């Protein structure tokens, strides 16, 4: 019986009509497979449903009204319990009676006697809605099903008042009262929505809301070629709360390489991506390498602070010079989970011991970009395991967060030691001065009864090259906030940066598939050892020479070095280092490298107008907040930027996200949606301000 199961997919199919064909039966089987692939996929874990197909089989015919009523009784639709979740899909021929009531036509039904030989579809729906189940979704795939809207309004009035008010009971139909969708249309619709949720919708929750499901169905139906619009016929006002009957096939269970204290609870995967991207110097989220091996002196000083320091430590420097990389290296390598991860074991063991921070030496790390003081405080509380609570009546929200942070810090220090917090990208926060004055300053001034400071802070903030070039006055403000404790400051654009960049580029180039990579010699290929040694020496010299040219051209910008290194390692052949065009590209930095990549990608396997690729990237640069979601938003912004329609919006966006251009973007999550933005503020500025230079080749020197 259904009441014994918590999540149940009931697929009720009437199929043994006189005009049935093998092709029709095959389409019904495809529909059942599509339903089970969505709702019963083991990958959904606790959200997976158990299938219960209801159709004719030997010993249990489904030809008459009596047969169907027996199956309803056997299935237990009317006896569902409050803990049950039901998805009921009804498929068959639909007919309207003379009185315009909707019936499910059965093989033995008589068109002129539907009241006696058909089955009122609303009664089937009412069996589920009238049960005790609090979470029910019904989908009717039949002709004229839109007529059910009026019938369900009457049915709702017969339900107990408390069930009338439930927004977790929903009924969808696959067309209006005058439409006759084909059975194959619903299967195609499911395929389209499944693909949208896995690619462009970007919903990060494991469950969809009724409104999200409705919107995704409609958008998928209006794609080319269009299908009949599915309609939500009940309730009138769909809920925007996650629904237990609507698992999200695009949701992926995350396996974290670092602990929860170092990844914000609100956006765990993008936050993890952020720290690992910067720490490793990888060119994409799927790149397994750890290339960021330089910056030894800077890393030693950060590790010393985390080992025995006090007060405030600031990592500063010009844009693109690796501030976040230095901080992210400390954040990731302080985490016991990552240090024990086999994927990063070699990188940890190869690091100079003096550069390794003590395990567990950082309690919380957050990114300040595009966040205000209250959001940053909330993120710190989440990372510390003390989620923010609403302020008391009449209490100032900022003051309430300060009190909650003080409580969280005190709980940590009560076990001994100090709370170590990391805030990166402070200069990119919304009103960074307010962040310092309202949150970071008070944290630095927290003391216990003996006057001992309870918090030490590691901060990343941009400043212009040279002494006294204080971005927004933040360095001075931070120093005054930490008084009387001295502020420890290191710059990432000082002496030695060029050599660190060269080492980083060499590491990038020595990867499988790169024309500069060291060969891997088989132990059985003894006769080729000498040849392999010579080839490896040649590759090492080529790597060194290429990295030296790149470092000389782009220092102190690690960002430019990453982009140039990626181009070199993905090329089919080694670069002619004397080529004036290539050197001119390096000299232009981000603009030249991005222009060259746009040209290459546009001319690749799927020829694309480079102006369209650029419009997609520029749309992400113009997006506010954490970035731009795909769905319908990204194509709309790109077309507005381009001032004409994209030839194939989804294909172009997919081309950007799946190829070399993906290295120019980073992911985040905002309002439960995956969003994309330029990987660095310098890229965003170039995309917004220099589109003409990105599409036209600069003259060679």
C-alpha positions, 0 to 999 in steps of 0.5 A, a space after each residue: 500500500 502507498 501509505 507504507 512508502 514516504 515518496 511514491 511516483 504513481 504513473 497511471 497509464 491507460 493504453 489498451 485502446 482499439 487504435 493503439 499501435 506499437 509506436 504509441 506503446 513505445 512512446 508510453 514506455 519512453 514517458 515512464 523512463 523519463 519520469 523514473 529518470 527524473 524522480 527515481 534516480 538513486 543519485 537523488 539520495 533521500 529525495 528519490 521516489 519509488 516507482 509504482 506504474 499503474 497499467 494493464 497487465 495479465 490478471 489486472 486489466 485496465 479497460 473499464 471504470 470498475 477496473 480503474 476504481 479497483 486499481 485506485 483502491 489497490 494503490 491506496 491513493 485515498 489512504 495516504 498518510 501525512 508523511 507521504 509524498 506523492 507524484 501522480 501522473 495520469 496519461 490517457 485519452 481525455 474527453 469532454 462530456 456534453 456538460 463540459 466535464 473532463 473524463 479519462 476515456 477507457 478502452 471500454 468507454 462509450 463516448 455517449 455514456 461517459 458518465 457511466 463508462 468513463 472515469 471523471 478525472 477530477 475524482 482521480 485527482 480528488 483521491 490524492 488531494 483528499 487524502 492526508 498527504 501534505 505534499 502532492 503533485 498531480 500531472 494530467 497528460 490528456 487532451 482537453 485537460 485544461 478544463 479541469 481548472 473549473 472542476 478543481 475550484 469546485 473540488 477545493 471547496 469540498 476539502 477541509 479548510 486546512 487542506 484548502 490552505 495548503 500550498 503544497 498540493 499542486 495539479 498541472 495539465 499539459 494543455 488548455 481545454 481545447 488542446 490535444 497534446 500528443 503523448 510524445 510531447 510530454 516526454 519531450 517536455 520532460 527531457 527539455 526541462 531536465 536539460 535546462 535544470 542541469 545546464 542553464 537554470 542553475 538552481 542550487 537547491 536539491 528541491 524545486 518550488 512549485 513556481 520554479 517547476 511551473 516556470 521551467 515547464 513553460 520556458 521549455 515548452 516555448 523553445 523551438 519547436 514549441 509545444 503546448 504550454 503546461 498549465 498549473 490549474 491548482 492552486 492559483 497562487 503557487 508556492 515559492 518554497 522547496 517542494 518535497 515532490 519536486 527534486 531538482 535533477 540539476 542538483 549535485 551533492 558536493 564533496 568538500 575538500 576543505 572544512 566548513 569553517 573555510 567555506 561559507 555555509 551559504 555558498 559552499 561550492 563557489 566559496 571552495 572554488 574561490 579558495 582553491 582557484 587562488 591557492 592552486 593557480 589552476 586555470 579551471 575548476 576541473 584542473 587538478 594541478 597545484 601550480 602556485 609554488 612561488 611566493 616563499 618569503 611571503 608565505 613564510 611570513 603569513 605562516 609565522 603570523 598564523 603560528 605565533 602572531 597577534 593582531 592584524 596582518 594585511 596582504 596588499 599590492 596592486 591588482 592582479 599581483 596574487 594577494 588572494 593567492 597568498 591568502 588562499 594558500 594559507 587558508 587551504 593549507 591550514 585545513 586538516 581535511 585538505 592536507 589529508 586529501 590524497 589529491 593535494 598530498 604531493 603539493 603539501 609535502 613539496 611545500 617548504 615546511 616554514 611556509 605551512 600554517 599550523 593545521 586548524 589555525 584559521 577558524 573562518 574565512 570569507 570573501 568580502 566582494 560585493 557584500 556589505 558589513 552585515 552580510 560579511 558579519 553573517 558569513 563569519 557567523 555561519 563559518 564559525 557555526 553560530 548562524 546569525 539570529 534576528 535582532 531583538 525588537 528595537 535593537 540595531 541590526 548592526 549592533 546585534 551582529 556585533 554582539 553575536 560575533 563577540 559571543 561566537 568568538 568568546 565560545 571559541 577562545 574559551 577552549 584556549 587560544 584566539 579566534 583567527 579570521 580571514 577576510 579577503 577582497 576587503 576593497 571590493 566590499 560594498 562600503 568597505 570603510 563601514 565594514 572596517 568601522 562596524 565589524 572588523 574594528 570592534 572584532 580586533 578590539 575584543 578582549 577578555 577580563 585579563 585584557 588579552 585580545 580575542 581575535 587576530 585578523 588576516 585581511 587582503 586589500 588592494 593598494 596601488 604600487 609604491 609607498 603611501 598609495 592606500 586604496 580608499 584609505 583602508 590600510 590606514 583605517 585598519 591600522 587605527 582600528 588595530 591600535 595599539 597592536 602593530 599592523 603586519 603588512 606585506 606587499 605582493 608586488 615587490 622584489 622577487 615577483 618576476 621570478 615567482 611568476 616565471 616559476 608559476 608559468 613553468 609549473 603551468 606548462 609542465 602538464 599532460 597535453 602541453 607541448 612543453 610537458 616532460 614525457 612519462 617514460 615507461 619502465 619497459 621502454 629501456 631502449 628509449 631512455 636516452 631519447 626520453 632524457 634528451 626530450 625532457 631536457 629540451 622540454 625543460 629548456 623550452 618551458 624555462 625560456 617561455 616562462 622567462 619571456 612571459 614573466 618579463 612581459 607581464 610582471 607583476 601580474 599573476 593574472 596575466 601570467 595565468 592567461 598567457 600560460 594557459 594559451 601556451 599549454 593549450 597550443 598545438 605547438 610551442 610558441 615562437 618566442 621571437 614572434 612580434 605579434 605574440 609579444 605584442 599580445 603579452 605587452 597588452 596584458 589582459 586586453 591582448 590575451 583576451 582578444 587572442 583567445 576570442 579569435 581562437 575560440 571563434 575559429 574553432 570547431 564551432 565557428 562563432 561570431 567573436 562579437 557574440 562571444 564577447 557579448 556573453 563575456 561583457 554581459 557577465 561583466 555588467 551584471 550586478 551582485 555576485 554575477 549573472 545567472 544563465 536561464 533567460 537573464 544572461 542571453 537577454 543582457 548579452 543581446 542588449 550589449 550586442 544590440 541585436 539577437 544572438 544567433 544561438 544564445 544557449 550554444 554560445 554561452 555553452 561554448 564560453 563556459 566549456 572552453 578556454 574562455 571559461 578561464 575568464 569567468 568564476 562561479 558563485 551562488 546568489 539567491 539559490 542560483 549559480 551565477 558567473 562573473 569575470 574572474 578578476 575585477 581587472 577583467 571586468 573593467 577591460 570587458 566593460 570599457 574596451 570592447 573595441 580593442 578586444 575585437 580588433 587586432 592591435 598593430 604590431 610593433 
